[in-house]
Structure formats: structure tokens, C-alpha cells
């Protein structure tokens, strides 16, 4: 660790600090900044050129006096301490305690940027994860090692849904639940308190490590938080052999901070002012999830992405969709009808669902039941549109049956209580109750053996 300090700061704005006449330092090196009040701030080198260095200061650069600011370059990457004592703790975006308890003391430290995983060492994501939510488990199943984002919008209950997934997620063939890494970026005090109280009251807090960056905290700290959280997840998964579920909310706040800092350091803007490297930056975060061969542990990632102006083609959800393996889309229309969780079935998708369901994972009829529900619901939505034009009274008896199915599906299958934890068997049985609205000959995507075993009525 260098003992030399430099008082050659020349520029400070937006969480960035420029220092001139510095020694040769490397990109990513850790920095300590001592201001005029002897307060220590943490930083990291993000640009190094001949004669000057640009530092991102995690605590921000507000109230900083350039002439009285001392900078020390530590010649080491930014690292956090890791130990099993992480669980049950609450930290800020750079791993400092926010729960009033002492910091983690450990000889084991890891670089928050992580280490590259050899693609040949990765194992294909498999094994069904039960969230207790029918629209996810039944139709958009999550598997161990998958990246499955939740696309939401302002005013929709994505935080409540994320908290419910944290409380209920489990592997059906193992007694152990997931260890949870929860990362909240740019959230309000009310939301941060909601998450802490929700996890505490449900009894899962002791199995959760929380990283929280509030809306009035530094945007630079917001950029470090997902990397800090994933470093903790990699330790729990690949060194302690735990199944880890990482829930991040809200990646839009992260991208906004990236745009703010990128503008301050002069990056060339791209779509809607976001830097051109937004895709690679998001991929760097998302691709740290997954499974590794010969390791029992895994990292499953559920990021929440709020869509500005409900626009699913906005750069953040758009680029996220290219990187991840599907999406859960929330609907404002269903929310306005009082349905929770308001999961919009049509655009929702889990690309790895087929690898985690079926005879050996959930139940033998699951793939066919899901296909049949999708087909019937798609036809029912067409019937709804037709009824809105010609009126429900003009519909045929068969079309009215589709209309009744859609109403029952939204009310009973999509809708469920916030504390209702449905097993996959309960979800599939409920699906058959809805499928039994139709005669057997109308169900063309299931087998005769399925109909004989699960269909509730005759023709």
C-alpha cells in the first residue's frame, strides 16, 4: 500500500475527481481520498492517461475542497471481505455495514469485478425452481442458473413480487432453500424499509444478505453495488456450495447512473443518451450468474427492469432481453383490475423452461398443460377483442366459453394472494380445473392419458 498522498486534484463533478501529476496507476486501482475535514472517501481509477487520472468517488464529490484534498493510490483492485457472516447483514453499495453492526473481518477478500469464467467450465442451467407463483412456475418456469428479468413500469407492484420470490423460492427436490443476495439500487427510504421488514417478519432475513443504495446516495456507488452483490453471490455459491438467488431492483436506476457518470466523463452518447457500452456493461453483470461444472452451488439471477413510459422497446429492457433467457412482463391493465401479481402472459417467456420441467422435475403433464393454457388464452384474448367490437351477446356459445375461460384464468390462475405459496402440483391441478371448462375434444395439445387422469368432466 502506498504511503504517498497527492494534493493535485484539478476537477470534481458528478462523483468524478481528476488528479494531475500522478504516478503510473492502473485502470481499476483502488483509491483513498481524504478531504478537508479528514473524512475518508473510497474511489476507483476509471481512466488513466499521461499526466492525469480520473477517479470515480463512491461517496460522491459534494462539498469537496480541491486544494485541501489528498489522494492516495493503493496499487490494488477494489475488494470486499467475505465470510459466512455475510448472511443476515445489510450493507451499502460498496460493502460497508448499514445495520449498525461491525464490518466483516476476514482474510478472504475478492475483487468486485470478479474473474472470467471459462465458457467450457459452465454447465447448462437445469432443475426447476419453485417460486410459489403460478404464472411463473406453471407457464414461465425458472431454472437453476437462469437469468430471468421482471419487466415492470412505474406504479406496478414489482417490489412486492420480488419480495415474494425471495420469501418463497426453493428447489422442490432439496430441503435447503436458496441463500438470497438482494441488491437494491436507487430505492426510496420507504422501499428499503419495506424490504427489510418483509424479510424480517417472514423469518428469511437470516438467510439474506442485502446491499442497499438509496435514491439520495451517490450514483457512483450505484454502479459498484451490483458487482459487490455478485461477488458475495459467487463466494456463497462456488466456495460454500450454496444455491444463491440474486434479486436486483432496479436495473433502470443503475443504467441512469451509468448515463449520468458517462456524460460527466465525456463518453459519446448513444440511444436516448446512454453510453454506447451499455450492452456490454449489462452483459458483464448478468453473465456472472450460472452454474459451473463440478460445483454444487449456482447463481440464479432475477433482475427487475422498470420500463420508462411502459415502453418495452426502451434501450434498457431491450438490451436486457438480448442477454437474458426470457422475461416476466407485468401488465398495467391487470393491475388496474386489482389482479396481483399482474403478470402479462402473452409477452412473458422463459426460454429455459423446457429444461426444468416434466416427469423428473415437476410432473409429466406440465409441458403439455403449459402449451394448452397458452393456446387457449391466446384464443380467448382474440375473443375478448371481438366481443369489444360486436358485443358479448353476439358471440357463439363456444366463443362465450373462451370468454369465461379468460376471466377465470385471470382471476384464479394469474391472481393469488401476496402470501400464498402454491406448490407446482397445486398450480398444475388448478390449471386442469380451468382446462376442464372445455370438453376433451377441444384440448388438442395434451395426451389422452392426461385427459383420462386429470380432466374433471366428461365430453
N, C-alpha and C positions, 0 to 999 in steps of 0.2 A: 504494500500500500504506500503510495507516495505521500511524503510529508510536506511537499511544496504546495503552496497556495498561490493563486494568481488573482491580481486585482486589476484586470484589464477588460472588464465587461464593457461592451460598447452599445448594446442594443437589447431591449427586452420588450416583448409584446406577445400577447396571446399564449402565454405559457412557454415561449421560446426565449432563450438567452444566447446572445452571441458573445464570444470571448476571443479577443485578438492576442497575437504574440504568445501563442501557446506551444507546448512541446508536441511532438508527433503522438497523436492519440488515435485509437481505432474506433470504427463505427460500432456502436452498441456498448461502449465502455460506460461504466457507472461513474457518476459524478456526485460530489457533495458540495452544496452551496451554502455558505454562511453569510447571512445578510447583516445589515447594520445593527440589528437588535440581537445578534448572536443566535438567531434561530437557524436550525439546520434544515435545508430542503434537499430532496433527492432529485437527481436528474440522470439523463442518459444521452450520450452523444448520438445525434441522428445525421450529422453532416460534418465532414472533416475535410478541410482544404488547406492549402499552404497559407499559413499566417492567421487562420481563424477557425473556430469550431462553433457549430450550432448545437445547443443543448435543449432538450425538452425537459422542463421542470415539472415534476409530477404534482407538486403542491401549488403550481401557478407562479406567476411573476408579479402579482399585485403587491403594491407597497414596497417595491424593491428599490433601493438606492444604489445605482450602478457604481458610484465612486467608493462606496463602503461595502461592496460585495466581494467576498473572497470565494474562489473556486478551486476545488481540489479534484484532480483526476486520479482515480483509484486503480486504473490499469486492470480492471476486472469487469466481467459482464454483470448485469443486474440479476441478482439471485434472491431466492427466498428460502427460509429454513423450513424443513419438512419433518414431520413425525406423526405417529398415530394420534397425537393430541390435537391435531387439526380439527377432528370431528367434534361438533358441539360448539365451535367457536365462530365469531363474527369478526371480519377484517375489512379494511378499506381496500381501495383498488391496487395498492402496492404491498399488501400483505401485513399492514400494521393493525394491531388489535383495535376494535371499536366497541368491545364488550366490557371494557374496564378491567380486564384480566391481563396478566403479564404476557409479553411476546413469547413466541415459540423459541425455545432454546434447543438447538440440535447441531450436531456435527455435520449432518447431511444438508447440503444446500444444492439447489438446482437453478440453472439459467432459465429465466421465464420465457425465453424464445424457444425453448425445447430443442430436441435433437431430431434430425431427419430419420424417419422410419424407412428402412429398406422395403420397397414395394413387394419384393419377393417374400418378405417375412410376414406380410399381412395375411390374415385369414378372412374368408368371405363371411360377412355378417349373417348369423343364423340364430335360431332359438327365440321363440315367441316371448315378448314382454307383455304382461297383463297390466294395463293401466286402470282397469275397473270402469272405463268409459266405453260404452257400446259402439259409438261411431268410430272410435279408434280401433278397439280390439276386433270388432266384427268386420269392418269394411276397409280400414286403413291401418292394418296391424303394424306395430313397431317391433323390430327385432334387435337382438343384442349386437351392438357395434354400429347401428344405423345412425344417420343424420336425418332427422325428420322435423323440419321447422313448422311453427304455427304462424300463419299469415293472418294478421288481425288488422284492426283500424281503431282510430280514436273512439273511446266510449264503449268499446266491446270488452267483455269480461275475460281477456286473455290472461290477466294476472291471477284471477280465480281459477282458471283452468290449469295454469302452470302449477299453482299451489296444490291443486287436487292430484295432478300427476305425481308430484313429489311425494305426497302422502301415501299414494296407493300403488305405485309401481313395484312390480315383483316378477320374478321368474316362477312360472307355475310348477316346475319340477324340482325346485330347490326351496329349502326352508328360509334361507337367508334373503333379506330384502336388499335392495340397492343401497349403497352408500351414495349420498347426494352431494354434488357440488353445485351450489346455487349462486349465480352471478347476476347482480342487478346493476344496470348502468343508467345513470341519469334519472333515477326514480325520485319521486317526491317523498317527503318525510312520512306521509300517510301510507304510501305503498310499502315503504321499508318497514314501518311498524306493523302493517298487515301481515307481511311475510313472516316476520319474527314471531308474532303472536299466533299465527296459523300453525307454524311448525312446532311451537312450544306447546300449544293446547292439544295438538294431536299426538304428542309424545314422540315425534320423529326428530326433534331438534338435536338430540344426542348423536344422530347418525348423519347430520348435515353440517357441512362447512359452508359458511356464507361469505361472499365478497360483495360489498355494497358501495356504490358510488352514487351520492345524492345529486340532485339536479343542480345545486349550487356549488358542488365540488368542481375541482379543476377538470376541464375537458381532456387535458393531457393524461391525468390519472385514469380517465375513462378508457384511453387507448391501451393502457397497461393491464387493466382489470381482466379481460378475457384470457390473456396469456398467463397471468398469475393463477387464475382459476384452473386452467387446463394443466398447468404444471403440477398443481395439487392433485388433480384427477389422474394424471399419469403416474404419480407416486402411489396413490391408493390402488390403482388398477394393476400396474405392472410390477410393483415391488411388494405390495401387500396382498396381491391376488384377489382384490375385491371387484365386484361388479359395480361400476360407477355410472350414475345418470347425471349428466351435466345439463342444467336448465339455465339458459341465458335470456334475460329480458332487459332492455330491448335493443336489438342489434341496430335499429334505426338511430337510436341515440348514439351508439358507437360510431356509425357512419357519419352522422352530423358532426361529431367531434373530430373525425378524421378530415372532413372537409374544412372545418374551421382551422385546424392546425396546418393543413396543407396549403390553404390560402395564405396564412401568416408567413410560411417559409418560402412562398413563391412558386409552388407547384403549378404546372399547367392544368387548368380545369378541363373536365370532360363533361359527360351528360349531367345536366342540372347542377353544374358547379362542383361535382365530386371529382376527386383526383383520378387520373387515368388508371392508377394502380388499385382502385377499389376492389376489382375482381380478385386479383392475386392476394390482396390483403385479407379479404374474407376467406379465400381458399386456405390461406396459411392457418387461419383459426379453425375452420371446420374440419380440415383434414387431419387434425390431431386426434380425432376420435377414431374408433375402430377396435379391431382385435389383432393380436399378434400370435403367431404360431407358437405352440408350447407354453403359452401363458394362460393361466386360468382366468385372469381378470379381463375386463373390457371397459371401453368408454362409449356410452351411447349419448348422443347429443340432441337436445330439443331446444333450439333457439327460437325466441319469439321475435317476429319481424312485424312491426306496425306499418301499414301501407298509407303513406300520406294521400289524403283525398280519396281513400278507398281504391287507389289505383294499383292493381296487381302488376302492371307493366312498369311501375316506378323502378329506377335502377337498383334499389336495394333488394326488394323481393325478386326482381327479375334475375339479377346475378346470383342471388341465393338459390334460386330454382335450378340454375345450371350446375351448381356444386353439390347440392344435397340430393337425397334419394326420395323425393316426393314432397308433399306439403299438406298440412291440415289448414283449411281455409274457413274462417269464421264469417258468418253472414249477418249483416245489419238487419235484413228483413226478418230473419228468425228471432233475432234479439228483440226487435220491436214487438214481436208477437208473444214475448215473455218466455221463450224456449231457451233453456240452458242445458248443456253448452250449445251455442248456436252454430254448430258445425255444418257448413255448406257441403253436402255430399258430392254434388256434380264435379266441382273442380278439385276436390281433395283426392289425394293419391299417395299410396305407399308403394314404391317400385320394388321393394324387397319383401313385400307381404307374402309372396308365394313361397319364399324360402323359410318362413317361420310358422306356417300353419299346415293343417292336415292331420292325418291319422296319428303320427308320432309326436305332434306338438300340441294341437288343440283338440280337434275332433274330425273324423274322416269326412264329414259333410261340409266342413267350414268353407273350403274354396268354392264349392258349387252354390252354397247358400249366399255367399257374398256376391257372386256373379248374378244370381237370380234377383237379389234385392236391388242391385244397381240397374238391371234391365227393367224391372217393374217400376222403380222410382223415376227413371228417365221417361218411360211412357206416361206415368202419372203426371209429371210436370208438363208434358205436351197437352195432356187432357185439361189441366188447370188453365193453360193459356187459351185453349179452345173454349172453355166454359166462360172465361172472362170476355169473350167476343160474342158468343151466341147465347150465353146463359146456361146454367146448370140444368134447367128443365128440358132443354132441347137435346141433352146428351142421351146416348143409348144406355141400356142397363149395364152393359159391360164397361162403358166409359165412366158411369157413376160409381162402379165398383173400384175402378182405378182412382177416382177422386177420393173415395172413402179411404182407400189404402194410403194415399199420400197424407191425409190428415192424421190417421192413426200412426203412421210411421214417424211423422214429425213430433207428435205428442208423446208417444210411448217409447220409440226406439232412440230418436235423437235426444229428446228431453229426458233428463233424470236429475235427481236431487244432487246438490253440491257435495253432500256427504255420503252419497250412495255408491258403494263399491261393488259393481256387478262382476261376478266371475265370467269367464269366457263361456262356460256352459249355460249360465243364466242368459247371457247375450244371445247365444245360438237358439236356445229354447224360445226366447221372446221373438226372434226372427221367424221361427216356424209358426208361432201364433199369428203373426202378420201375413205370412205366406198362405196360411190356411183360409184367408179371406177368399182366395181364388180356388177354383176346382183344380183337381190334379192335372187335367189335360192342358191347363194354361201355364203350368210350371215346366218349361221346356229345358231348363238349364240344370236341373237336378236329376238324380238317377231314380229308377223305380224303387230300388231298395231304400233310398232316402224317404220317398213318399210313403212307403209302407210302414216305415219306422217312426217318422216324425210328423207327417201330415195329420191334422186334428180332425178332419171331417172327410166324408165320402164325396163323390162327384157332385 
